[in-house]
Each structure stands twice: as structure tokens, then as C-alpha cells.
């Protein structure tokens, strides 16, 4: 995303693109429905825990580890192979995201570095810092052209500046831009998709849109499918108003589906309590 130009608040300007206001309103209604459920008033911690598990499963699925929910729930060892490590990384990131909320607005780059460190679970030199020129990136599911390190660092700094500046943009718009920009830049040598989706979660929680983290967008992204996810990302990377609006709408639909999933969990708990 270009952060230059005459607009003082480029994120707010994205909120004015055709169709984006409708997406924002639709997301707000979906979030309000699940937060208004009677079970949320009595057992919100249980809904948050279940949403975290399902969100991690969805994020791992988009990174190529499409495990059944019960398998994720059952397993305790995630060190066996690449798929298991991806699921383990997604679970760690989901747990870590809530611990970083107070830091995000002051130091988003520090949070992103921490997320990569948690995802990689490694002490290699490339872990926990943006990549340098010539370092390869292991992100085979994202086929967009990879920006050079200099461009990446400049755009990453620009993104951090937007986050720290705040502004009047709806939470959905900010979350979608953070998510899309991190996928487009792939600032780390690995685990960029998992980190990008964790960052989206942090924005949605920290903005107050989903303070209890029960509307896991990762669930919706996985349900919409990898092909639709990558097609929408292509729209973001194009930088056109239509492409950007389509990506924001896609992220909005993912949040709505995450809210629907938690509403279904609430209904199941209510039936069990009846």
C-alpha cells in the first residue's frame, strides 16, 4: 500500500471506497449479534477459548496444514513434520496475540518481530527481524512478486507509522490493510501468512471491535477457501480502488463468518445447558 499522497489519513480514505461502508456495517451487525447472545454474558471465556482454537486451525489451513478441528484439539505434540509445525505455530500465535495488545499501537514493528519469533520457535539469525537483501522467503502459497528488502523496509515503516498515528478508519479497514500489506511484503523469511493473520486479529481486538476475540477472521478466511483468499490478495496488491475494496470486503466477510461460528458455539452451549 502506498502511504504517500495528499490524503492525511489514507486508511480513512479507504473507508470511503465504494462498498466498504456496507462491509463495515455488516461486520458490526454480525459482531453485535454474537456479543448479544445470552451465553456470551455467562460463558464468554469458554467462547474466547474455542474461537482461539478454531482460529488457529483456520490460519494453519491457509498455510497448508488443513487439519480437522478435533485433531488440533487432541494433539499435544506439533513437532513431527511441516504440517504439525504449522499448526503448532498457529496455536502459539493465537495465544501470544492477546499478550501484545498494549504494545501494538506504540511499537507495531516490535510486535511483528515477536510474532515471528513465536511462530518460528527457532533461534536462527533470520528469526525475529525483517529479512535482509538476498535472504530467501519460504512462503510458497503466496505467489505475488516479492519486493526487494529496501522497498519492504520502507513500506513496513510506513505501515507502522499508520498504525501508530491512529486515525478515524474503521477497525475492519485497518485490520485488512495490516493483513494485506504483510502478505504482500512478506517481511520475514518464513511464517508471513501466520504472522499477518495474527496481526489482523490484534487489530480487531485492540480496536474494540472484537475485544473478547470471539470473531476469529481466520475461521472465515479458511471457510472462504485459499483460492478466494489469494484472488482477493491479488486485488489488494494491485493497489487499485476496486482491488483494495474487494480485499477489505473479503476480510469483512471472514470476520462475519468467524462471528457466525462463535454464535453456533454459543447455541451449542445453550442447548447443553438447557
MOPECOR-V872775 format. One record per residue. N is the residue number from 1. D_LAST is the distance of its C-alpha to the last C-alpha in Angstrom with 2 decimals. Layout:
BEGIN
n & d_last
N & D_LAST
N & D_LAST
END
This chain:
BEGIN
n & d_last
1 & 49.89
2 & 53.06
3 & 52.85
4 & 56.29
5 & 57.47
6 & 57.80
7 & 54.13
8 & 53.30
9 & 49.57
10 & 49.28
11 & 45.51
12 & 45.24
13 & 47.68
14 & 45.38
15 & 42.71
16 & 45.16
17 & 45.54
18 & 44.68
19 & 41.02
20 & 39.92
21 & 38.86
22 & 36.64
23 & 35.03
24 & 34.54
25 & 32.88
26 & 30.61
27 & 29.50
28 & 28.93
29 & 26.64
30 & 24.61
31 & 24.34
32 & 23.45
33 & 20.53
34 & 18.84
35 & 19.85
36 & 18.46
37 & 14.89
38 & 12.61
39 & 11.54
40 & 15.33
41 & 15.84
42 & 13.81
43 & 14.26
44 & 17.37
45 & 19.19
46 & 16.88
47 & 17.30
48 & 21.01
49 & 21.43
50 & 19.92
51 & 22.04
52 & 25.04
53 & 24.73
54 & 24.38
55 & 27.15
56 & 29.43
57 & 28.94
58 & 29.85
59 & 32.88
60 & 34.13
61 & 33.84
62 & 36.13
63 & 38.53
64 & 38.77
65 & 36.20
66 & 33.54
67 & 31.33
68 & 27.98
69 & 25.12
70 & 24.38
71 & 28.09
72 & 28.08
73 & 25.13
74 & 26.91
75 & 30.42
76 & 32.03
77 & 35.62
78 & 36.51
79 & 40.28
80 & 41.14
81 & 42.26
82 & 42.26
83 & 38.80
84 & 37.27
85 & 39.12
86 & 37.85
87 & 34.21
88 & 34.99
89 & 36.74
90 & 33.86
91 & 31.47
92 & 34.06
93 & 34.62
94 & 30.99
95 & 30.90
96 & 34.28
97 & 33.71
98 & 31.81
99 & 34.70
100 & 37.28
101 & 36.06
102 & 38.53
103 & 41.42
104 & 40.82
105 & 42.46
106 & 45.37
107 & 46.08
108 & 44.34
109 & 46.94
110 & 46.20
111 & 42.49
112 & 43.33
113 & 45.68
114 & 43.03
115 & 40.53
116 & 43.21
117 & 44.01
118 & 40.40
119 & 40.08
120 & 43.41
121 & 43.00
122 & 46.78
123 & 49.82
124 & 52.05
125 & 54.34
126 & 52.54
127 & 49.11
128 & 47.87
129 & 50.54
130 & 51.37
131 & 53.56
132 & 57.32
133 & 59.80
134 & 60.09
135 & 56.93
136 & 54.97
137 & 51.37
138 & 48.98
139 & 46.62
140 & 47.34
141 & 44.50
142 & 45.90
143 & 49.26
144 & 50.34
145 & 53.80
146 & 53.61
147 & 55.15
148 & 57.84
149 & 57.18
150 & 59.11
151 & 57.25
152 & 53.92
153 & 54.69
154 & 55.80
155 & 52.74
156 & 50.44
157 & 52.20
158 & 51.84
159 & 48.09
160 & 47.82
161 & 49.91
162 & 47.62
163 & 44.56
164 & 46.43
165 & 47.80
166 & 44.41
167 & 44.96
168 & 43.10
169 & 41.69
170 & 38.01
171 & 35.93
172 & 35.40
173 & 39.18
174 & 39.92
175 & 37.32
176 & 38.67
177 & 42.24
178 & 41.64
179 & 39.92
180 & 42.58
181 & 45.52
182 & 44.56
183 & 44.22
184 & 47.52
185 & 49.33
186 & 47.88
187 & 49.28
188 & 48.59
189 & 49.97
190 & 46.53
191 & 42.76
192 & 43.30
193 & 40.41
194 & 37.92
195 & 39.51
196 & 39.52
197 & 35.82
198 & 35.10
199 & 37.39
200 & 35.57
201 & 32.33
202 & 34.25
203 & 35.53
204 & 32.17
205 & 30.71
206 & 33.90
207 & 34.47
208 & 31.34
209 & 29.95
210 & 27.24
211 & 27.54
212 & 24.42
213 & 25.47
214 & 22.38
215 & 24.39
216 & 26.31
217 & 29.30
218 & 30.20
219 & 27.24
220 & 28.66
221 & 32.22
222 & 31.45
223 & 29.61
224 & 32.57
225 & 34.84
226 & 37.84
227 & 40.35
228 & 38.88
229 & 38.56
230 & 42.22
231 & 43.40
232 & 41.82
233 & 43.38
234 & 46.72
235 & 46.33
236 & 45.79
237 & 48.79
238 & 50.95
239 & 50.80
240 & 51.06
241 & 49.09
242 & 47.50
243 & 46.60
244 & 45.19
245 & 43.10
246 & 41.78
247 & 40.78
248 & 39.00
249 & 37.16
250 & 36.21
251 & 34.82
252 & 32.95
253 & 31.34
254 & 30.38
255 & 28.62
256 & 26.77
257 & 25.63
258 & 24.56
259 & 22.49
260 & 20.97
261 & 20.14
262 & 18.31
263 & 16.44
264 & 15.31
265 & 14.30
266 & 12.26
267 & 10.52
268 & 10.01
269 & 8.67
270 & 6.18
271 & 5.13
272 & 5.55
273 & 3.81
274 & 0.00
END
